[in-house]
Amino acid sequence: MIADIKKNVEQKMTKSLEALKADFGKVRTGRAHVGILDHVTVDYYGSPTLITQVANVTLIDARTIGVQPWEKNMISPVEKAIRDADLGLNPSTNGDLIRVPMPMLTEERRRDLIKVVRNEAENAKVAVRNIRRDANEHLKKLLKDKEVGEDDERRAQDEVQKFTDRFVTEIDRALQAKETDLMAV
């Protein structure tokens, strides 16, 4: 019983950390990376389709993404989808290649992005603490139902707290790395 709770806690906290890192990946720095376009959908013969399923997305250089649709008639819809994705990107077509230059970040925009990532990190910490709370409530219920002893319940709560401390530290570390990345010119 207790082992299942601890395993469940660790899995959920790991998922929270992974979700945070994925969210951090969507926050754009000055450098180009193909993950920025991962969630962009294009109208592919009437059905919304991810851009990565209708085109080859590559890095041309550190500040430019290249998008090459597999079908010539998809160039215009892909370019429109990138422009309409509200990412602040302005693609331009060069033959059958769509070039997506990454604009430079202003100091003010960097500060705004840092506020966004700090908020994301705080949300992840809240999620981790909620997981701890739920696990502790479950442990108390087991104690109340006399399925575990007081010592086992106390030990399990201590281990859940150690998981919480470890994941909060990981979240802080990820936040620090992202802030450093955002402030790099």
C-alpha positions as a printed Julia matrix, in Angstrom:
185×3 Matrix{Float64}:
  0.0    0.0     0.0
  2.57   2.59    1.12
  4.98   1.55   -1.64
  2.24   2.15   -4.22
  1.53   5.61   -2.81
  5.24   6.55   -2.9
  5.63   5.23   -6.46
  2.52   7.14   -7.53
  3.8   10.34   -5.88
  7.16  10.09   -7.64
  5.51   9.44  -11.02
  3.13  12.37  -10.69
  5.87  14.75   -9.53
  8.08  13.63  -12.42
  5.23  14.35  -14.85
  4.8   17.82  -13.32
  8.51  18.53  -13.81
  8.42  17.24  -17.4
  5.36  19.39  -18.15
  7.19  22.43  -16.77
 10.23  21.73  -18.94
  7.96  21.34  -21.98
  6.31  24.68  -21.15
  9.74  26.27  -20.78
 10.63  24.93  -24.22
  7.73  26.88  -25.72
  8.99  30.16  -24.24
 11.07  31.6   -27.02
 14.59  32.87  -26.5
 16.51  34.76  -29.17
 17.72  31.5   -30.71
 15.77  29.4   -33.16
 14.73  25.85  -32.38
 12.3   23.68  -34.31
 10.21  22.91  -31.21
  8.68  26.39  -31.47
  6.55  25.21  -34.41
  5.56  21.84  -32.86
  2.04  22.93  -31.9
  1.3   24.94  -35.06
 -1.5   23.38  -37.1
 -2.12  23.89  -40.8
 -5.32  23.3   -42.78
 -4.4   20.16  -44.75
 -7.24  19.44  -47.19
 -9.88  20.49  -44.66
 -8.46  18.91  -41.5
 -6.15  20.6   -38.97
 -2.76  18.87  -39.1
  0.46  19.55  -37.23
  3.0   21.39  -39.35
  5.57  18.63  -38.71
  3.26  16.17  -40.51
  3.07  18.17  -43.75
  6.55  19.7   -43.91
 10.19  19.18  -43.02
 11.18  21.62  -40.24
 14.93  22.28  -39.87
 17.37  24.88  -38.55
 19.03  26.89  -41.29
 21.22  28.77  -38.81
 21.07  29.86  -35.16
 18.41  32.48  -35.88
 16.43  30.99  -38.79
 14.09  28.01  -39.1
 13.5   26.43  -42.51
 10.13  24.85  -43.33
  9.89  22.83  -46.52
  6.39  21.49  -47.26
  6.3   18.1   -48.95
  3.69  19.33  -51.44
  4.13  22.53  -53.44
  0.49  23.57  -52.97
  0.97  23.56  -49.17
  3.53  26.41  -49.16
  0.94  29.17  -48.81
 -1.22  27.44  -46.12
  1.9   26.57  -44.06
  3.19  30.14  -44.27
 -0.25  31.46  -43.23
 -0.43  28.98  -40.32
  2.95  30.12  -38.98
  1.95  33.78  -39.31
 -1.43  33.18  -37.6
  0.02  31.08  -34.75
  0.54  34.19  -32.58
  4.24  33.46  -32.05
  5.44  36.84  -33.3
  7.07  35.21  -36.32
  7.04  36.58  -39.86
  7.84  33.82  -42.39
  8.91  34.53  -45.95
  8.84  32.16  -48.91
 11.91  31.59  -51.03
 11.0   29.17  -53.81
  9.8   26.01  -52.11
 11.43  26.88  -48.75
  9.75  28.99  -46.08
 12.3   30.9   -43.99
 11.23  31.84  -40.45
 13.69  34.36  -38.94
 13.64  34.73  -35.15
 13.32  38.37  -34.11
 15.7   39.76  -31.5
 14.25  40.0   -28.02
 14.11  43.44  -26.43
 15.06  43.9   -22.77
 11.41  44.58  -21.9
 10.25  41.41  -23.69
 12.92  39.38  -21.85
 11.63  40.67  -18.5
  8.05  39.77  -19.51
  9.17  36.26  -20.48
 10.96  35.85  -17.14
  7.7   36.74  -15.37
  5.94  34.09  -17.48
  8.5   31.36  -16.65
  8.47  32.27  -12.95
  4.69  31.91  -12.97
  4.98  28.53  -14.73
  7.53  27.4   -12.13
  5.27  28.5    -9.27
  2.37  26.58  -10.82
  4.56  23.48  -11.02
  5.52  23.89   -7.34
  1.84  24.17   -6.42
  1.13  21.0    -8.39
  3.94  19.16   -6.54
  2.61  20.38   -3.19
 -0.91  19.26   -4.12
  0.44  15.8    -4.92
  2.1   15.75   -1.48
 -1.14  16.81    0.19
 -3.15  14.12   -1.59
 -0.59  11.45   -0.67
 -0.57  12.55    2.99
 -4.38  12.46    3.1
 -4.3    8.95    1.65
 -1.72   7.88    4.26
 -3.84   9.33    7.07
 -6.86   7.44    5.75
 -4.84   4.2     5.79
 -3.83   4.92    9.41
 -7.42   5.72   10.38
 -8.63   2.48    8.79
 -5.85   0.7    10.75
 -4.28  -0.67    7.56
 -0.84   0.71    8.54
  0.85   1.57   11.82
  1.67   5.08   13.04
  5.42   4.59   12.54
  4.95   3.41    8.95
  2.61   6.31    8.21
  5.09   8.84    9.69
  8.01   7.32    7.75
  5.99   7.41    4.52
  5.04  11.07    5.1
  8.73  11.89    5.63
  9.61  10.18    2.34
  6.83  12.03    0.52
  8.25  15.27    1.95
 11.72  14.32    0.67
 10.24  13.75   -2.8
  8.56  17.15   -2.57
 11.8   18.89   -1.52
 13.74  17.17   -4.31
 11.25  18.15   -7.01
 10.92  21.75   -5.77
 14.73  22.0    -5.99
 14.61  20.59   -9.53
 11.95  23.14  -10.49
 14.1   25.96   -9.07
 17.11  24.64  -11.0
 15.12  24.51  -14.26
 13.8   28.04  -13.63
 17.3   29.37  -12.99
 18.58  27.79  -16.21
 15.69  29.25  -18.24
 16.16  32.74  -16.72
 19.86  32.6   -17.59
 18.96  31.48  -21.12
 16.45  34.33  -21.53
 18.87  37.0   -20.31
 21.71  35.83  -22.59
 22.02  38.21  -25.49
